[in-house]
Amino acid sequence: MLLAQRQAHLDNLEALRAAAAQLLDDSPLVDSVGDDGFGEADGSGSELDRIRTLVAAARKGIDDVDAALGRLDSGRYGICADCRAPISPARLEAIPEATHCVDCKTGGLRRRK
C-alpha cells in the first residue's frame, strides 16, 4: 500500500511539473525561471503559486511515505511516535504513513483533563 501511495505522489508530481511547463509555454511573457523550474509569467502568477503549493504537498507526501517505509524496515511501523502503542489497522489502512495513534493525534485524554 505504501509503495502504491508513493507512486501516486510521484505521478502527481510529474503531472504538476508538466502543467507548470505548459503554463509557461503558453504564457506570452516569461520574466525569469527560478531554481525549482517555475518562472513568473504575466497573468499566470497565481496559477503558478497554486502549482508550487501542490508540488510541495506531493514532495511532502513522498517524504512521509519514505519515512514510513523506513519505519517498516526498522520494525517501528504501526507504533505511535508519542505513546508507543500500536496504531489501529483501520487508521493505517486510511493513512498508511501515519505516525500517531488516534488518541495522540487528536489529543485524547490529555485534552479532557
C-alpha positions as CSV (number, residue, x, y, z in Angstrom):
1,M,0.0,0.0,0.0
2,L,2.8,2.4,0.8
3,L,4.6,1.8,-2.5
4,A,1.3,2.4,-4.4
5,Q,0.8,5.6,-2.4
6,R,4.4,6.7,-3.2
7,Q,3.9,6.0,-6.9
8,A,0.7,8.1,-6.8
9,H,2.6,11.0,-5.3
10,L,5.3,10.6,-8.0
11,D,2.7,10.5,-10.8
12,N,1.0,13.6,-9.3
13,L,4.4,15.4,-9.1
14,E,5.1,14.6,-12.7
15,A,1.7,15.9,-13.8
16,L,2.2,19.1,-11.9
17,R,5.5,19.7,-13.5
18,A,4.0,19.1,-16.9
19,A,1.2,21.6,-16.1
20,A,3.7,24.2,-14.9
21,A,5.8,23.7,-18.1
22,Q,2.6,24.0,-20.3
23,L,1.6,27.1,-18.4
24,L,5.0,28.7,-19.0
25,D,5.0,27.7,-22.7
26,D,1.5,29.2,-23.2
27,S,2.4,32.4,-21.4
28,P,3.4,35.4,-23.6
29,L,5.9,36.8,-21.2
30,V,8.3,34.9,-19.0
31,D,10.4,37.1,-16.8
32,S,12.6,34.5,-15.1
33,V,12.8,30.9,-14.1
34,G,13.7,30.0,-10.5
35,D,15.6,27.1,-9.1
36,D,12.5,24.9,-8.9
37,G,11.9,25.2,-12.7
38,F,9.0,27.5,-12.4
39,G,9.0,31.0,-13.8
40,E,6.9,34.1,-13.3
41,A,4.7,34.6,-16.3
42,D,2.4,37.5,-17.0
43,G,-1.1,36.7,-15.8
44,S,-0.2,33.2,-14.6
45,G,1.4,34.0,-11.2
46,S,-1.5,32.8,-9.1
47,E,-1.7,29.6,-11.1
48,L,2.0,29.0,-10.7
49,D,1.7,29.7,-7.0
50,R,-1.1,27.1,-6.8
51,I,1.0,24.6,-8.6
52,R,4.0,25.3,-6.3
53,T,1.8,24.6,-3.3
54,L,0.6,21.3,-4.8
55,V,4.2,20.3,-5.7
56,A,5.3,21.0,-2.1
57,A,2.4,18.8,-0.9
58,A,3.4,16.0,-3.3
59,R,7.0,16.2,-2.2
60,K,5.9,16.1,1.5
61,G,3.7,13.0,0.7
62,I,6.7,11.3,-0.9
63,D,8.9,12.1,2.2
64,D,6.2,10.9,4.6
65,V,5.8,7.6,2.7
66,D,9.6,7.2,2.5
67,A,9.8,7.7,6.3
68,A,7.0,5.1,6.8
69,L,9.0,2.6,4.6
70,G,12.0,3.3,6.8
71,R,9.9,2.5,9.9
72,L,8.7,-0.7,8.2
73,D,12.3,-1.8,7.6
74,S,13.3,-1.0,11.2
75,G,10.3,-2.7,12.8
76,R,8.7,0.6,14.1
77,Y,5.9,0.8,11.5
78,G,2.5,1.0,13.1
79,I,3.8,2.1,16.5
80,C,2.7,5.6,17.8
81,A,5.6,8.0,17.9
82,D,4.3,9.5,21.2
83,C,2.8,6.8,23.3
84,R,4.4,3.8,21.6
85,A,1.0,2.0,21.5
86,P,0.0,0.2,18.3
87,I,-1.7,2.4,15.7
88,S,-5.0,0.8,14.7
89,P,-5.1,-1.2,11.5
90,A,-8.1,0.9,10.3
91,R,-6.0,4.1,10.8
92,L,-3.1,2.6,8.9
93,E,-5.4,1.5,6.1
94,A,-6.7,5.0,5.8
95,I,-3.4,6.8,6.3
96,P,-0.6,4.3,5.7
97,E,2.1,6.8,6.6
98,A,0.5,7.7,10.0
99,T,3.0,8.2,12.8
100,H,0.5,8.7,15.7
101,C,-2.5,6.8,17.1
102,V,-5.8,8.5,17.0
103,D,-5.6,9.4,20.7
104,C,-2.3,11.1,20.4
105,K,-3.2,12.8,17.1
106,T,-6.4,14.3,18.5
107,G,-5.1,15.0,22.0
108,G,-7.0,12.1,23.5
109,L,-7.5,12.1,27.3
110,R,-4.9,14.8,27.8
111,R,-7.3,17.4,26.4
112,R,-10.1,16.2,28.6
113,K,-8.2,16.7,31.9
